[in-house]
Amino acid sequence: MGLTNNDIFKKLRVAHKLRDDDIVKICALVDFKVTKSELGAFFRNENHPKYMECGDQILRNFLNGLIIHLRGPMPEKKDNSKEKKNL
């Protein structure tokens, strides 16, 4: 079968050399709170009793935070509605 969200999360963590503290800060960039113990449960072996599946919402928020972490926040768009009315 394909990769799970946990597998993707683990691979991104290793590829970007992130620690649990880094991941908590990255998630905070998009106002998503995650604890170190939750992260530990995601990164455990599937056979471990305290293993927890990483849901789509957690992975999505992490990815959105990672984009901000790597690129910086999106610049604000200018409101061109006034200029269009003058035409």
C-alpha atoms as one frame of an Amber mdcrd trajectory, in Angstrom:
protein
   0.000   0.000   0.000   1.037   3.653  -0.336   2.549   5.993   2.185   0.538
   6.956   5.248   0.366  10.459   6.682   2.712   9.244   9.428   5.258   8.115
   6.832   5.085  11.467   5.030   5.414  13.350   8.322   8.463  11.255   9.306
  10.135  11.751   5.926   9.600  15.522   6.026  10.952  15.655   9.560  14.139
  13.847   8.545  14.556  15.710   5.240  14.329  19.122   6.926  16.264  18.004
  10.036  13.453  19.121  12.347  13.212  18.467  16.071   9.980  18.255  18.025
  10.414  21.867  19.203  10.780  22.997  15.590   7.607  21.189  14.547   5.649
  22.711  17.451   6.829  26.194  16.385   6.013  25.524  12.731   2.474  24.448
  13.623   2.112  27.548  15.798   2.725  29.691  12.683  -0.736  28.642  11.464
  -2.307  28.791  14.957  -2.372  25.003  15.293  -1.370  23.583  18.652   0.357
  20.237  18.856   2.287  18.829  21.816   5.584  16.988  21.895   3.853  13.886
  23.260   1.454  13.876  20.299   4.404  14.138  17.941   6.086  11.245  19.699
   2.974   9.131  19.129   2.988   9.955  15.398   6.646   8.979  14.991   6.405
   5.647  16.842   6.373   2.250  15.194   2.905   1.126  14.076   3.094  -1.851
  16.443   3.776   0.304  19.510   0.796   0.528  21.918   0.951   4.341  22.045
   1.167   4.779  18.257  -1.350   7.281  16.881  -2.374   7.834  13.284  -1.611
  11.259  11.874  -4.814  12.722  10.519  -5.198  14.849   7.409  -5.808  18.007
   9.454  -2.552  17.648  11.387  -0.483  17.011   8.272  -2.219  19.836   6.363
  -1.550  22.356   9.130   2.062  21.228   9.420   2.560  21.625   5.657   0.995
  25.092   5.673   3.235  26.079   8.584   6.271  24.610   6.832   5.574  26.779
   3.785   5.522  29.881   5.986   8.640  28.688   7.820  10.579  28.190   4.582
   9.255  31.027   2.398   8.036  33.549   4.925   4.515  34.938   5.230   2.533
  35.822   2.127   2.735  39.515   1.221  -0.529  41.393   1.582  -2.410  41.933
  -1.656  -3.235  45.457  -2.706  -6.884  46.378  -3.002  -7.287  47.406  -6.652
 -11.057  47.881  -6.444 -10.747  51.682  -6.242  -8.524  51.789  -9.346 -10.962
  49.670 -11.344 -13.867  51.998 -10.483 -11.989  55.006 -11.874 -11.601  53.356
 -15.295
